[in-house]
Amino acid sequence: MTKLRVFLADDHAVVREGLKAMINAQAGMAVVGEASDGLTACEQVESLKPDVVVMDVSMPGLSGSQATTKLRKDCPSVRVLALTVHEDKGYIRQLLAAGAAGYVLKRAAPEELIHAIRAVASGGVYLDPSMAAKVVGGFVRKSAEGGLPKGELSDRETEVAQRTAAGFSNKEIAAKLELSIKTVETYRARAMEKLGLHSRADLVRYAVQRGWLQDG
């Protein structure tokens, strides 16, 4: 079985050792390299081409967001999962705009980090649940602000797109909006088509640019 290849970028050796032990203990997952600063991380990732980089936000040299921007340009197939102690919505917007596919807090449970790694490796977007609830606050009120560049969304399409970008599942959106899961999937597909977007990662970056993930 081909193992999911993970690279660790964190300036604390103790943190890296803990992450390495946890990840290597998982079936079908292995750490293939590590670095203590952003520049070294970029150089090694370009050489190793891992599936996922678990990236600390605060590192010497290049910061996590700067390193993420560089990796998205030089190694577009590599997925970046940000790992940080910062519980600030500004960091989320900065990292997602830089191209990160997910964001997990260092205080998260080990199984949550493993789930996040698998999620971004499979092409998905992962936001720490505790932060998703915060960044979504008030965002529905922003749906009426400004025109959309690639087609007009209906109110429902906008609501579904915003909640999808904020990390909510189709089931959670369906319950919140009192719709069936299939209807939510339809609204989401229509919104993606109208906006010319092809993945959830695209939608998250679009949402960041539009200000959907800011406080209301």
VOLOSE-32966 format. One record per residue (C-alpha): residue number from 0; residue in one letter; x, y, z. Coordinates in nm, 4 decimals, decimal comma. Layout:
+------+------+----------+----------+----------+
| numi | voba |       c1 |       c2 |       c3 |
+------+------+----------+----------+----------+
|  NUM |    a |        X |        Y |        Z |
...
+------+------+----------+----------+----------+
//
This chain:
+------+------+----------+----------+----------+
| numi | voba |       c1 |       c2 |       c3 |
+------+------+----------+----------+----------+
|    0 |    m |   0,0000 |   0,0000 |   0,0000 |
|    1 |    t |   0,1334 |   0,3444 |  -0,0927 |
|    2 |    k |   0,1814 |   0,5557 |   0,2173 |
|    3 |    l |   0,0663 |   0,9157 |   0,2506 |
|    4 |    r |   0,3910 |   1,1154 |   0,2623 |
|    5 |    v |   0,3991 |   1,3994 |   0,5175 |
|    6 |    f |   0,6577 |   1,6748 |   0,5703 |
|    7 |    l |   0,6840 |   1,8646 |   0,9009 |
|    8 |    a |   0,7839 |   2,2327 |   0,9244 |
|    9 |    d |   0,8056 |   2,3649 |   1,2815 |
|   10 |    d |   1,0812 |   2,5519 |   1,4652 |
|   11 |    h |   1,0353 |   2,3494 |   1,7843 |
|   12 |    a |   1,2158 |   2,0131 |   1,7801 |
|   13 |    v |   0,9960 |   1,8740 |   2,0578 |
|   14 |    v |   0,6829 |   1,9518 |   1,8568 |
|   15 |    r |   0,8273 |   1,7884 |   1,5446 |
|   16 |    e |   0,9247 |   1,4758 |   1,7366 |
|   17 |    g |   0,5774 |   1,4463 |   1,8843 |
|   18 |    l |   0,4104 |   1,4952 |   1,5467 |
|   19 |    k |   0,6475 |   1,2497 |   1,3811 |
|   20 |    a |   0,5745 |   0,9774 |   1,6359 |
|   21 |    m |   0,2007 |   1,0299 |   1,6048 |
|   22 |    i |   0,1960 |   1,0353 |   1,2241 |
|   23 |    n |   0,4319 |   0,7396 |   1,1808 |
|   24 |    a |   0,2065 |   0,5378 |   1,4107 |
|   25 |    q |  -0,0813 |   0,5737 |   1,1644 |
|   26 |    a |  -0,1513 |   0,3065 |   0,9071 |
|   27 |    g |  -0,0638 |   0,4252 |   0,5565 |
|   28 |    m |   0,1076 |   0,7459 |   0,6689 |
|   29 |    a |   0,4740 |   0,8399 |   0,7156 |
|   30 |    v |   0,6888 |   1,1484 |   0,7802 |
|   31 |    v |   0,9428 |   1,1808 |   0,4979 |
|   32 |    g |   1,1221 |   1,4980 |   0,6092 |
|   33 |    e |   1,1269 |   1,7931 |   0,8469 |
|   34 |    a |   1,2610 |   2,1475 |   0,8792 |
|   35 |    s |   1,2866 |   2,4142 |   1,1483 |
|   36 |    d |   1,2491 |   2,7209 |   0,9265 |
|   37 |    g |   1,0412 |   2,8250 |   0,6265 |
|   38 |    l |   1,3215 |   2,8535 |   0,3700 |
|   39 |    t |   1,4686 |   2,5120 |   0,4475 |
|   40 |    a |   1,1192 |   2,3663 |   0,4392 |
|   41 |    c |   1,0599 |   2,5009 |   0,0892 |
|   42 |    e |   1,3938 |   2,3690 |  -0,0362 |
|   43 |    q |   1,3352 |   2,0200 |   0,1043 |
|   44 |    v |   0,9724 |   2,0026 |  -0,0078 |
|   45 |    e |   1,0753 |   2,0907 |  -0,3630 |
|   46 |    s |   1,3137 |   1,7943 |  -0,3525 |
|   47 |    l |   1,1010 |   1,5413 |  -0,1635 |
|   48 |    k |   0,7588 |   1,6265 |  -0,3136 |
|   49 |    p |   0,5515 |   1,5027 |  -0,0156 |
|   50 |    d |   0,1732 |   1,4788 |  -0,0341 |
|   51 |    v |   0,1116 |   1,7124 |   0,2608 |
|   52 |    v |   0,3195 |   1,9713 |   0,4460 |
|   53 |    v |   0,2168 |   2,0368 |   0,8061 |
|   54 |    m |   0,3287 |   2,3989 |   0,8343 |
|   55 |    d |   0,3772 |   2,6005 |   1,1528 |
|   56 |    v |   0,2701 |   2,9635 |   1,1081 |
|   57 |    s |   0,5469 |   3,1281 |   1,3133 |
|   58 |    m |   0,8935 |   3,0263 |   1,1907 |
|   59 |    p |   1,2250 |   3,2072 |   1,1343 |
|   60 |    g |   1,3299 |   3,2992 |   0,7823 |
|   61 |    l |   1,0109 |   3,2628 |   0,5849 |
|   62 |    s |   0,6889 |   3,2676 |   0,7861 |
|   63 |    g |   0,4323 |   2,9947 |   0,7398 |
|   64 |    s |   0,2216 |   3,2080 |   0,5058 |
|   65 |    q |   0,5259 |   3,3166 |   0,3024 |
|   66 |    a |   0,6471 |   2,9572 |   0,2735 |
|   67 |    t |   0,2964 |   2,8484 |   0,1732 |
|   68 |    t |   0,2828 |   3,1100 |  -0,1021 |
|   69 |    k |   0,6205 |   2,9900 |  -0,2346 |
|   70 |    l |   0,5212 |   2,6236 |  -0,2241 |
|   71 |    r |   0,1917 |   2,6857 |  -0,4020 |
|   72 |    k |   0,3911 |   2,8482 |  -0,6813 |
|   73 |    d |   0,6836 |   2,6039 |  -0,6983 |
|   74 |    c |   0,5097 |   2,2791 |  -0,5948 |
|   75 |    p |   0,1393 |   2,3184 |  -0,6794 |
|   76 |    s |   0,0650 |   1,9492 |  -0,6254 |
|   77 |    v |   0,1768 |   1,9633 |  -0,2603 |
|   78 |    r |  -0,0997 |   2,0353 |  -0,0097 |
|   79 |    v |  -0,0271 |   2,2621 |   0,2887 |
|   80 |    l |  -0,1956 |   2,2199 |   0,6267 |
|   81 |    a |  -0,1279 |   2,5075 |   0,8677 |
|   82 |    l |  -0,0699 |   2,4189 |   1,2324 |
|   83 |    t |  -0,0567 |   2,6994 |   1,4882 |
|   84 |    v |  -0,1330 |   2,8208 |   1,8387 |
|   85 |    h |  -0,2873 |   3,1402 |   1,6992 |
|   86 |    e |  -0,6650 |   3,1609 |   1,7366 |
|   87 |    d |  -0,6982 |   3,4706 |   1,5227 |
|   88 |    k |  -0,9293 |   3,4906 |   1,2210 |
|   89 |    g |  -0,6739 |   3,7135 |   1,0513 |
|   90 |    y |  -0,4315 |   3,4228 |   1,0389 |
|   91 |    i |  -0,6958 |   3,2029 |   0,8775 |
|   92 |    r |  -0,7632 |   3,4545 |   0,6031 |
|   93 |    q |  -0,3903 |   3,5125 |   0,5473 |
|   94 |    l |  -0,3072 |   3,1431 |   0,5243 |
|   95 |    l |  -0,5993 |   3,0464 |   0,3041 |
|   96 |    a |  -0,5293 |   3,3386 |   0,0729 |
|   97 |    a |  -0,1682 |   3,2161 |   0,0531 |
|   98 |    g |  -0,2939 |   2,8780 |  -0,0636 |
|   99 |    a |  -0,3148 |   2,6615 |   0,2491 |
|  100 |    a |  -0,5715 |   2,3839 |   0,2194 |
|  101 |    g |  -0,6447 |   2,3699 |   0,5897 |
|  102 |    y |  -0,5889 |   2,5119 |   0,9368 |
|  103 |    v |  -0,5584 |   2,3200 |   1,2654 |
|  104 |    l |  -0,4880 |   2,4557 |   1,6125 |
|  105 |    k |  -0,2006 |   2,3012 |   1,8078 |
|  106 |    r |  -0,4357 |   2,2360 |   2,0967 |
|  107 |    a |  -0,6494 |   2,0108 |   1,8764 |
|  108 |    a |  -0,6814 |   1,6419 |   1,9609 |
|  109 |    p |  -0,4321 |   1,4136 |   1,7811 |
|  110 |    e |  -0,7071 |   1,2366 |   1,5882 |
|  111 |    e |  -0,8277 |   1,5722 |   1,4574 |
|  112 |    l |  -0,4867 |   1,6503 |   1,3080 |
|  113 |    i |  -0,4705 |   1,3062 |   1,1463 |
|  114 |    h |  -0,8185 |   1,3589 |   1,0027 |
|  115 |    a |  -0,7143 |   1,7011 |   0,8718 |
|  116 |    i |  -0,4034 |   1,5580 |   0,7029 |
|  117 |    r |  -0,6094 |   1,2916 |   0,5286 |
|  118 |    a |  -0,8747 |   1,5465 |   0,4299 |
|  119 |    v |  -0,6373 |   1,7883 |   0,2591 |
|  120 |    a |  -0,4397 |   1,5031 |   0,1015 |
|  121 |    s |  -0,7588 |   1,3854 |  -0,0689 |
|  122 |    g |  -0,8181 |   1,7300 |  -0,2162 |
|  123 |    g |  -1,0466 |   1,8707 |   0,0518 |
|  124 |    v |  -1,0279 |   2,1796 |   0,2724 |
|  125 |    y |  -1,0138 |   2,1537 |   0,6509 |
|  126 |    l |  -1,0832 |   2,4297 |   0,9031 |
|  127 |    d |  -1,0488 |   2,3677 |   1,2746 |
|  128 |    p |  -1,4112 |   2,3247 |   1,3950 |
|  129 |    s |  -1,3660 |   2,5668 |   1,6833 |
|  130 |    m |  -1,2463 |   2,8362 |   1,4429 |
|  131 |    a |  -1,5021 |   2,7641 |   1,1712 |
|  132 |    a |  -1,7774 |   2,8561 |   1,4156 |
|  133 |    k |  -1,6028 |   3,1886 |   1,4883 |
|  134 |    v |  -1,5171 |   3,2939 |   1,1353 |
|  135 |    v |  -1,8672 |   3,2217 |   1,0130 |
|  136 |    g |  -2,0163 |   3,4708 |   1,2617 |
|  137 |    g |  -2,2173 |   3,7342 |   1,0804 |
|  138 |    f |  -2,1053 |   3,6305 |   0,7338 |
|  139 |    v |  -2,4554 |   3,5754 |   0,5972 |
|  140 |    r |  -2,5191 |   3,9488 |   0,6263 |
|  141 |    k |  -2,2365 |   4,0096 |   0,3800 |
|  142 |    s |  -2,4099 |   3,8232 |   0,0980 |
|  143 |    a |  -2,5845 |   4,1404 |  -0,0158 |
|  144 |    e |  -2,2625 |   4,3404 |  -0,0419 |
|  145 |    g |  -2,1268 |   4,4018 |  -0,3904 |
|  146 |    g |  -2,1774 |   4,2209 |  -0,7175 |
|  147 |    l |  -2,0282 |   3,8850 |  -0,8053 |
|  148 |    p |  -1,7778 |   3,8774 |  -1,0908 |
|  149 |    k |  -1,8772 |   3,5492 |  -1,2521 |
|  150 |    g |  -2,2543 |   3,5249 |  -1,2449 |
|  151 |    e |  -2,5243 |   3,6240 |  -1,0002 |
|  152 |    l |  -2,5920 |   3,3764 |  -0,7215 |
|  153 |    s |  -2,9337 |   3,3334 |  -0,5715 |
|  154 |    d |  -2,9688 |   3,3965 |  -0,1982 |
|  155 |    r |  -2,9708 |   3,0219 |  -0,1283 |
|  156 |    e |  -2,6692 |   2,9566 |  -0,3510 |
|  157 |    t |  -2,4818 |   3,2310 |  -0,1672 |
|  158 |    e |  -2,5742 |   3,0961 |   0,1772 |
|  159 |    v |  -2,4668 |   2,7439 |   0,0820 |
|  160 |    a |  -2,1427 |   2,8650 |  -0,0783 |
|  161 |    q |  -2,0535 |   3,0754 |   0,2257 |
|  162 |    r |  -2,1185 |   2,7974 |   0,4748 |
|  163 |    t |  -1,9289 |   2,5479 |   0,2592 |
|  164 |    a |  -1,6301 |   2,7837 |   0,2519 |
|  165 |    a |  -1,6512 |   2,8189 |   0,6312 |
|  166 |    g |  -1,6027 |   2,4445 |   0,6719 |
|  167 |    f |  -1,9560 |   2,3222 |   0,7364 |
|  168 |    s |  -2,0601 |   1,9855 |   0,5949 |
|  169 |    n |  -2,3566 |   1,9404 |   0,3592 |
|  170 |    k |  -2,5439 |   1,7750 |   0,6461 |
|  171 |    e |  -2,4824 |   2,0705 |   0,8802 |
|  172 |    i |  -2,5835 |   2,3214 |   0,6122 |
|  173 |    a |  -2,8980 |   2,1239 |   0,5347 |
|  174 |    a |  -2,9981 |   2,1245 |   0,9024 |
|  175 |    k |  -2,9273 |   2,4967 |   0,9431 |
|  176 |    l |  -3,1165 |   2,6026 |   0,6293 |
|  177 |    e |  -3,3897 |   2,3368 |   0,6679 |
|  178 |    l |  -3,3133 |   2,1807 |   0,3293 |
|  179 |    s |  -3,2409 |   1,8272 |   0,2145 |
|  180 |    i |  -2,8774 |   1,7277 |   0,1715 |
|  181 |    k |  -2,9392 |   1,6693 |  -0,1999 |
|  182 |    t |  -3,0788 |   2,0231 |  -0,2373 |
|  183 |    v |  -2,7719 |   2,1638 |  -0,0618 |
|  184 |    e |  -2,5482 |   1,9689 |  -0,3011 |
|  185 |    t |  -2,7410 |   2,1145 |  -0,5957 |
|  186 |    y |  -2,7093 |   2,4728 |  -0,4692 |
|  187 |    r |  -2,3401 |   2,4209 |  -0,4070 |
|  188 |    a |  -2,2811 |   2,2787 |  -0,7560 |
|  189 |    r |  -2,4708 |   2,5682 |  -0,9169 |
|  190 |    a |  -2,2759 |   2,8264 |  -0,7163 |
|  191 |    m |  -1,9424 |   2,6689 |  -0,8071 |
|  192 |    e |  -2,0368 |   2,6613 |  -1,1751 |
|  193 |    k |  -2,1543 |   3,0240 |  -1,1771 |
|  194 |    l |  -1,8374 |   3,1410 |  -1,0025 |
|  195 |    g |  -1,6127 |   2,9382 |  -1,2295 |
|  196 |    l |  -1,4622 |   2,7472 |  -0,9351 |
|  197 |    h |  -1,3545 |   2,3840 |  -0,9460 |
|  198 |    s |  -1,2788 |   2,2760 |  -0,5898 |
|  199 |    r |  -1,3561 |   2,3544 |  -0,2292 |
|  200 |    a |  -1,0084 |   2,5051 |  -0,1978 |
|  201 |    d |  -1,0961 |   2,7458 |  -0,4808 |
|  202 |    l |  -1,4174 |   2,8363 |  -0,3002 |
|  203 |    v |  -1,2374 |   2,9035 |   0,0281 |
|  204 |    r |  -0,9867 |   3,1352 |  -0,1403 |
|  205 |    y |  -1,2723 |   3,3120 |  -0,3212 |
|  206 |    a |  -1,4515 |   3,3530 |   0,0129 |
|  207 |    v |  -1,1392 |   3,5041 |   0,1693 |
|  208 |    q |  -1,1077 |   3,7547 |  -0,1153 |
|  209 |    r |  -1,4763 |   3,8470 |  -0,0887 |
|  210 |    g |  -1,4596 |   3,8964 |   0,2870 |
|  211 |    w |  -1,7102 |   3,6194 |   0,3562 |
|  212 |    l |  -1,4982 |   3,4816 |   0,6402 |
|  213 |    q |  -1,4807 |   3,8064 |   0,8342 |
|  214 |    d |  -1,6910 |   3,9093 |   1,1291 |
|  215 |    g |  -2,0206 |   4,0719 |   1,0553 |
+------+------+----------+----------+----------+
//
